[in-house]
Amino acid sequence: MINLIERLDVPSTDFIRSQKIVGMKIPTVVIHDDGFLPSELDSPIKYYCGFTKKGQPLYFDKLPLPKFWRLAATGSKAEVFDLDRKRAEIFYKKNDNSRLIKEVHWLNNEGKISWIDHYNSDGLRYAQTFYNKQQPILRKYYDAAGKVVIENNMAVGDFYLKYKGIKRHFKNLIDFIIYYLKDYGYQLDHIFYNTLNESLSVSLNLNEPGIDTLFWHEAGNHELPGNMTYLMNVKTRTKHIVYQRYDEWLKNKKIIPSDTGNIDFQYTGMVYPHPRSNKMRPKALIFTNSDQIEKLKELVTGMPQIHFTIAAITEMSDKLLSFDKYSNVTLYPTVKPKRIKALIKENDFYFDINYGNEILSAVRAAFEQNMLIIGFKDTLHNPQFIAPENVFEADQIEQIKDLVDRALSNVSRMKTYIDRQRKSASDIAVNVFEQRMKELQNESV
């Protein structure tokens, strides 16, 4: 049995972490390795190129450059200049001010991408993507010594593997992945996969007996995806489709036909860590990098019993700094990581009411800390973690005040609100998730 993950996105990470929380030890293979996979996850790139976690990611100012070339950096990316001509753009691992290099886009004389150097968590250039007429045409993967191990002709889609003195050709990615899975020696009797794209294609083309399970976490439309319908109508290895989003399960139960053919449909959800319970303190937190905060004055003045903490990782504008005059407001401009962690623990309400981008994965963090999350319809950043009953129109200030008062007035009521929030976010009990996974594990061909 293995997990076969297309890309290590947030839902995939949550799924793997849910297994870890209940003590499951299933090998996980990621088809598309971005160079920063956790050490416990596998990929064909890791296996054939021989990378192990021994080094450190490359900091932007350590990038080797020709003499007299210079760097200009911001918190989100850096640029390389030869006098006044821009030669490259450096993209960091993620937009978190780490400034650790993930990709370097080298530019031609017209300022277009000529090739991309891909760096991994060891600080090594593990791949290059070459462009022609602004289109990626070839990607090469290297071992630690800089020798080419894998080539992907991106225009055609085929792969070449040079490993242990033998060169092999694969007509597409799916054939390459299947070869890798068998070459590595994984037990392929049961595959847990979570997309209807490449991981499904691996299952369909494996040509070995087995029972597979699709864990579905994507948002849908008003009809089932075509590939899901195909699985119902055609006998394949896939026997189960497990919905992991509660809202999608409620919506799709209405359109799943009574005769589901070869497929058993069900809902399981995720297991999220919750290091603490809600302590019912009248303290509310807002993370923002903007002074555009919906109805802030009305909320601050209308709920004097609530202490509002507003924090930003940047400087604050005069407009936002002016809220310092209110006795129930504390401002933290350019907040530091240590203070961020403390604020997450010290507050029991989170107001998702700022416009602009979400920072610090604030809503997710508030959810895991069992804060009661409240937001406006037009300001939501991560609706999955907010109970629909706690989302308001901008003119519903009185309703928000009433919700806060009711939550603080009764321990049982606050628990009900938090339970509702967790259910809406597809959060399920550890024992429920563990039991369902055991049932799937114990099913044989």
N, C-alpha and C positions, 0 to 999 in steps of 0.2 A: 504494500500500500504506500502511495505517495500523494503529496499535494503537488499539483502542477499549476503554477501561477504564471500568467502571461507577463505581467509587470507588477512590481512591488508597489502598488498604490496603497492608499490609506485603508480601503476595505479589505484588501488582501492582508495587510499587516494586522488588522484587527482580527481577522479570521485565524491567522497563525498564532497570534497572542492568546486568543480564546482557547485554542488547543493546549497551549503551554500552561495556561492557568489551571486547567483540569488535569494536567499531568500526562497528556498525550505526547508521544514521541514518534512523529511521522516525518520521514525525510521530505523536505520541500525543495522542489526544483523551480527556478525562475527562468523562463524562456529568454527574456530580454534583460541582460545584466548591464546595469549602468555604471559598474565599477565600484559602487558603494554598497553592495549587499552585505548584510550582517554575516559574520563568519559562519554561523550555523546553517545558512542557506546555500544551496548548490546551484550551479549553472554549468552549461557546456563550456562557457568561456573560462570559468574558474578551473574546470577539470583539465581541459586540453592545454590551456596556456600556463597552468601550474602556479597561479597566483595564490598566495597565502597571506594572511594578515600579519605582516612583519614590519611594515614601515608606517609612515604618517602621511596624510594628504599634503599636497604641495600648496604652500601659502603663496598668494598671488605675487609677492615681490621676490620669490625664489625662482620664477620662471626664467630659464636661460634665454638671454637676448644678445643680439649682436652689439658690439661696442658702440656707445653713444646713443643707442636707442633708449627711450624712456617710457615710464609707466605713468598713467593718470588714473586714479581709482576713486570710486564712490562705494557706498555701502552695498550696492546691488551688482556692480560689475566694474571691470577695469579695462583700460584701453592701452595699446602699445603704439608709440609714435616713433617715426624716423624723421627727425626735425618736425615739420608740421604735417607730415603725411601719416594718416592712421594706417597701421599695418595689421592690427589684430584687435579683436575684442575678447576679453576674458570673462567667462561666466562661472560663477561660484557654484558650489555644491547645492546650495539652496539659498533663497533670499533671507538669510538670518544673520547677516553681518559677520559671518565666519570668514569670508574671503578665502575659502579653500577652493582651489581650482577643480572644476569638473570638465570644462571644455574651453579650448582656445580656437577661435574662428580667425584663420589667417586670410587676409584680403589681397586681392590683386590690384593692379594699378587703377582699375575703375571703381575700387571700393566694394567689389562683390566677393563673396566667399570663394576662395580657391580650394581650401581644404580645412578640415577640423581635426585638431588633436584632442583625443579623449583621455582624461586622466582618471586614475582609480584611487581608492583609499590608501594605497601604498605610496602615492605620489608619483606613480609611473605612468608613462604614456602607453596605455594598453591597446589603443586602437586609433586608426585614422580613417576619416571619410573624405573621399576626393570628389570634387565637383567638376561638372562640365556644363557650360551654358546655364549656370545657376541651379543645376539639378544634381543631387547626389548620385553618383554612378558606381562607386566602388568603396567598400569598407574592408580594411585589413586589421586583424587582431594579432597582437604580438605576445611572445612570452617575456619573461623578465630580462632575458638577454637581448631582446629587440628583434628576434627572428619571427618571421611571419608564420603563423600557425593556421589561421582561418582566413579565408577570403570570401567575401559576399559580393557577387556581381549584382548590384542593386537594380540595375536596369532590367536584367533578366530574371533575377530572383534565385539563382543557383548558388551553391556553396562548394568550396574546396577545403578539405581538411588535410593538413600535413602533420602527421603525428607518428612518432617512433619510426621514422624512415619510410612511411607509406603515405601516398597521396590518394585520397578518396574524393569522389565527386558525388554531390547530392543535387537533385534537380530543383529542390525547394527547401524551405526552412523546416517543414513538417518532417520530411524524410531525414533531415539532419538531426532533429530532436529525437525522433524514434531510434535512430542509430545510437545516439548518445545514451538514451535511457537503457538500452539493452547492453551496450558496451560497458557501462558503469556497473550493471548488475542489479538494478533496482527490482524489487518485487512489484510486478505490474498487474496483480490480480484485482486491485481496486484503486482507481484514481479519483481523487477529489480535485475537481477543477472549477473555475469560477468565471469563465467567459464562454460566449458562443462563437468565438473566432478561432484563434490558433490552437488553444488548448482542446477545444472540441474536435478540431481536425486531427489532432494527435490521437485522441480516443477513437475516432472513426476509422483511422487508418492503421491502427496498431496490429490488427490481424492476430490477436491472441485472445483466448477466453478470459472473461473478467466481468466484473460489475462496477460501473462507474457512477459517480454522483456529481451533479452540477449544483454548486452553491451560488445562488443568484442574488446579486446585490445591486444591480443597476436599476435606475428609474426607467419606467416604460411609458408607453402611450396608452391608447384605449384598446389595444389588441395585443395578443401574445406575439413575441418575436417569431419570425418565420422558422428559424432553426429549432426553436422550442416545439413548434408544431410538428416539424419533421421528426423529432425524437419521439413524439407521441405516436406517429403513424408508421414509423419504420423500426424494426427490431434492431437495436444496437446494444453496445455494452452499457449505455446509460440507462439506469433503472429508476433513479430518484432525481427530482428537482427540488432543492431545498431553498426556500426564500429566506433571506437574511434581513430584509427590511420590512418592518411591521406595516408601514404605510402601503408599500407595494403589495404585500400579501393581502391586506384588506381590499385593495382595489382590484387585484387580479383574481381573487376568489370568485368574483362576480362573472368573469369572462372565461374561466377555466371550464371546459365542457364536462358534462357528467361522465362521459366515457373518455378517460385519459389514455386509453390504449396501453402502451408499454410503460407508462411513466406513473410513478407514485409522487404526487405533489404534497408538500408539507411546509411548515414554517418552523424555523429553529432560532434565528436571531444570533446575537453575539454576546460574549461575556466581556464586560468592561471592568477595569479596576476602579474601586471606590475606596480610597484610603481613609475616608472619614465620612461621618454622617453630617447632616445639616444641624447646626447647633442653635438655630433660631436666634441668632444675634441680629439686631437691627442695623446691619451694615451691608452696603451695596457697593459693587465694584464696576467700573467702566474702564476698559482699555481702548485707547484711541490714538491715532496719529493725525487727527483732524479736529478742528474746533466746530465742525458741523455735527452737533449732537442734538437729535430731535427732542424738543420740549424739555431741555435740561432745566431751564429756570423754573418752569411750572412744576416739575417733579421735585426739585430741591426745595422750593418754597412751600409746595403743597404737602410735603412729608417731612416736617422738621424733626420728627422722631427718628428718621433714617439718616445715618451718616454715609455720605457718598464719597468714595475714593475714586479719583480720576487719574489714571496713569498713562504716560506716553513714553515711547523709546526715543522720541525726538524732543526738541524744544517746543514749548507751547506758545500760542499766539496771545496777544494782549486780551483778546476776547475771552479766551479760556482762563487765562490767569486772573481775570476780574472776578471769577467765582470764588476766589480765595476770601472774599469779604463775608461769605456765608459761614456761620459757625459749624454747620453740618457738612462742610465740604473740605476735603484734603486733596491737594494736587501734588502729583509726582512727575514733573517733567524729566526727561532723560533718565528714566527709571533703570536701575541696575538689576542684573539677573537675581541677585540674592534677595532684593526687595520684592521682585516679582513673585518669587516662590512664597515669600511671607504673606503677601497680599492675597494670593490664591487661598491660603489657609485661614486667613483672618476674616473673610467675608462670607456671608451666607445667601446673598442675592447677587445676581449678575444682570445688568441692564445692557442688552444688545441693541443700543439705540444710536450708535454713531454711524454716520455716512462714511464712505471711503472703504478702503480695504481692511479686512480683519487683520489684527496683529497678534502674534504670540499664540495662535490657535486658541484664542481666548474662550470661545464658546465651548469648545471641546474640553478645555481645562476646567471650566466652571461646571460642566456636566459631570465629569469624573469626581469632582469634589462635592457633589450633591448640593451645589448652590441651586436655588430656585431661579430659573432663567426667565426673564421677561423681555419682550421686544416689541417693536412696531413692525407692522406689515412691510413697510418700505425700507427698513434698515437691517433686516435679518441677514446674517452672514453664513450661518450653518443651521438651516431650519430643522434638519434631522434631529437635533438635540434639544429642541424646544417644543413643549407640548402645545398643540394648536390652541388650547384654551388660554394660553399665556401670551398670545400674539394679538396686538390691538391696533386699531386705527389711531392716527396721530391726535385725534380729538377726544380720545377715550381716557383722559387722565383720571377722572373720578373712578373709572372701573379698575385702573391699575392700583390706585390708592386703596380701594376696597379689597383687592386681591392680597396686597401686602398686609393689610390689617388682619384679614382672616387667617393668613398663613402664620402670623406671629402670635395669634391669640390662642392657638390650640395645637398641642404636639401631634395629636392624631391627624388633624387636618393638614399640617405641614407634611407629615409622612405620606398622606394620600396624594398630595400635590407632587412630591418627589417621585413616588411610585408611578404616577401617571406620566411624568416626564421621562422616566427610564423606560417605561413600556413603549412610549411613542418613539423612542430612540432605538428600539429593537434590542434593548437590554434584557437578558434572561438570566435566571438563576444558574449558578455553577452546576448544581446537581442535575438540572434539566438538560443543559448542554452536554454534560458528561454522559448521561444516560443515552441520549440520542446518538452520540458519536460511537458509543459502545455497540448499539444496535446495528449501526452501519458497518462497523469494523467486523462484527461477528457474522455478517451475511456472507455466504459463500456462493460460488458460481453454480 
